[in-house]
Amino acid sequence: MELLESTTSTLDVAHRLAAEGAPAGTLVIANEQTAGRGRGGKEWRSPAGAGLWLTLVERPVDTSGLVVLSLRVGLAAAEALDRFASEPIRLKWPNDLYVERGKLAGILTEARWRDQAVEWVAIGLGVNVSAPKNLQNAAGLEPGSDRLDILSELIPALRFAAQASGPLGVDEREAFNARDMARGKACVQPAIGRVAGITPTGELLVALADSVVPFRSGSLVLRDSQ
């Protein structure tokens, strides 16, 4: 485990450690991030003491689950964090966790390859323990939630999710659907239509005028969130 008071991004540190031979299960945690990373190259500052900013290194032998890793990690994190939240945590494809209509956490997974084989995967997760005061539509966990208690629930769940293989099973898709904050709602990205769930391989299903179309990439923007 690498504990840092401040760093640019725990993902950067995790990749460096993995390149130096750090084993599966290596965990990087920072009290503060000055340049946290998200999807699409987005950056943000993760304030000191306000959350859990971490990256887990895994070295999967079976890589058949990589395509749905973010979804599996999100589902595992939601289940682990439920006991610290005011209500059951909701999921938003492909990598966000919500509570009380505010964003609670985000996930970013990055794999490093050599000769068409995965050397390691870095699973980045940022969780607002306290709701940021300067951000709209952000949420936190219940007052008094202890970061060590949260970690003790969260890390085993993340490791278990990272070791799963293959596409999402029926039980996993049902569990995701039960937490899906967007299912049945109108969206404007990645297409104008209505969210109809996810596929076993992690695509977002959008019901258009005359068909249901899967989308592998892009962001999900709901009509009422514009």
Summary of the structure (lengths in Angstrom):
residues: 226
radius of gyration: 17.1
end to end distance: 40.3
largest distance: 53.1
contacts: 710
relative contact order: 0.15
helix: 27%
strand: 35%
